[in-house]
């Protein structure tokens, strides 16, 4: 295994060194996105839909080209053609992408360094928001119920710290559902406030009329 990891490290470094500065940034985004970070447990490779992987690339550039280059260099593999046409409108073709081998997670020194940087970032507001978004999206995908939607505070934090262009398809569905719920809640609150305002105005007007009637009657029937 040590020999395999050493060979992986040498090959990956050679590929990385041939990339431009912009391509290296995209390569970093791609590789860390394809790792399940286990915290205290061991990191493992992660499979993603091609479109979701592209969405998680935060640096500007042609992510698709870099992904194809990494496929050609045998650092990552796909389950199918990334530009495959849908087999039918109801069942679109979805290519998935993953690291070529688990040993790459532990054997490539640069990747281990990037993952450690991400662990340090996890303690920041942005890192916490990204992790919470991922947790909620997974829960909502398994059970699309309102209890798995973010609270208003969580929704605001995610909107502030996590760029929407980096959301995966499941994360986008989660945030869209949460947005609809909050907009509906705001509309109902405004309607309720409007109704309360009308009732309050009617009550105030009624009291004024009653006071006016009392004052008029008192003036008419007051002793001379």
N, C-alpha and C positions, 0 to 999 in steps of 0.2 A: 504493500500500500504506500510505503514511504517513497518508493521509486516512482509510482504513479503520480503521487502528489507533486514530487519534484519535477517530473516531466510536464505536468499541468502548469505549474508555476512558470517554468521556462517558456513554454509555448505561449501562454497568456501574456506574459511580459513582452515577448517579441511582437505579438499582434498589437498590443497597446502602444508600443513605441513607434509603430508605423502610422498611427493615427494622427490627424491634425489636432490642434488644441480643442477646437469645437467638438470634434468627434470623440475625443477623450472624455469630455464632460457628459456627452450623451451615453457613451459606453458605461460610465459610472452609474448613471441613472438606471440604465437597462439591467445591469448586473445585480445591483442591490434590490431592484424590484422583483427579481427572480429568486429571492431568498426569503424563506420564512424565518424570521428572527425569533429564536426560542427563549430569549431572556436567559434564565438560569439553565435551560435545556439547550441541547445542541441545535445549531442552525441547520436547516435543511433546504433543499431546492424547492422552488415553488413554480407551479404551472399557471400561466396566465393566457387569456385570449389575446391575440395579436393587437387588436384595437385597444384593449385595456392597458397593455404594456406601453404602447405608443402614448397613451394619455398620461401615463405616469412619468414620462420624460419631461423634466422641468427646464432643461436648458434648450435654448433656441437651436434650430438646425433640422436637418433631414433625418429624423429618427428612423424612418423606415429603411433608408439606405444603410445606416449603421447596423441595424438589426440584421439585415441581409448579409452584410459583411461578416458579422460575428457568426452567422449560420455557416457561411462558406468556410470560415476559419475553424469550424468545429468546436466553438466555445459554447454555443447554444444550438438547440435542435427544435424543429417544429413538427407538429402532428400532421400538417398538410400544407398545401400551397397558400401562401399568405395573400395572394391576389386571386384566389379561387372565386369563381362566380357562384352565387347562390344556387343550390340545387332546386329550390322552389321558393316562391314568396313566403310560404309558411315556415320553411325550414332552411334558413340561410346557412351557408357554409361558414364555419368558424375555425380558423387556424389557431392552435395553441402553441406557446413557446415555453421552453424550460432550459435550464443549464444542462449541458451534455452529460455531466456525471456529478454525483454527490461530492466526490473528492475535490472538485473545483472550489467548493465552498470553504473547505479547510486547507486546500493546498495552494491557492493563489494568495500570496501575501498582500497584494494590493486590495483584493476584495475583502480580506479580513480587516485591513485598515479602514476601508470605507464603512464596513459594518460597525466597527467600533466608534467611528465618528457619529454614525446615526444613533447609536446607543446614548452617546453624550447629548445629542440633540433632543433625544426623547424627553429630557427633563425640562426643555424649554416650552413656552406656550405653543409654539408651532408644532413641536414634536408631540405634545400631549393631544393637540387638536387632530393631528393626522392619525394617531393611534385610536382615538375615540371614534373618528369617522370610520375607520376600518372595522372596528368592533361592532358598531351599530349597523353598518352595511351588511356584515355577515349575518347578524341576528335578524335583520329585516328580510334578507334574502331567504332565510330558512323559514321565517314566520312573519309575513307582512301585516303586522298588527300595530295599532297606534302605540302600544306600550314599548315597542322597539324603535320608535322615532325619537330623535333628539329633543331635549327640552328647549325652550326658547333661548336660554342662556347658552346651551351647547351649540345650537344652530347658529347663533351670532358669532361665537368663537370660531367655529369651523369656517364660516363665511369670511371672517377676518384673516385667519392665519393660513388657510389652505386654498390655493388658487383653484378655481372651478375647472380650469382646463386640465388639471392633473387628476380629476376624479375618474374613477373607473365607472363602467356602466351601472354596476350595482350601487355605487356610492351616489351617482347622479339620480337614480331612481329614489333612493332614500331621501335625498335633499329636496327633490321635487315634491315628494309626498309630504314632507314636513312643511315646506313652503305653502302648499295648498291648505294644510290644516291651520297654520297660523293666519293665513289670509282670511279663511272662513271664520276663525275665532275673532279676528279684528272686525270683520263685517258684522258679526252677530253682536259684538260689544257696542259698536256704533249704533246699530238698530235699537238695542236696549236703552242706550243713553238717550237716543232721540225720543223713544217712547216715554221714558221717565221724565224727560224735559217737558213733553206735552202734558203729561198728567200733573206735573208740578205747576206748570203755568195755569192749567185749568183750576187747580186747587187755590192758587194765589188769587186768581180773578174772582172765584166764588167767595173767598173771604172778603175781598174788597167790596163786592156787591152787598154782602150781608152787613158789613160795617156801614156802608152808605145808607142802606135801608133803615138800620137802627138809628143812625143820626137823623135821618129825615123824619122818622116816626117820633123821635124824641122832640124834635123841633115843632112838629104839628100838634102834639098833645101836651106840650109843656104848659103849666098853668100861667095865665096872663099876669 
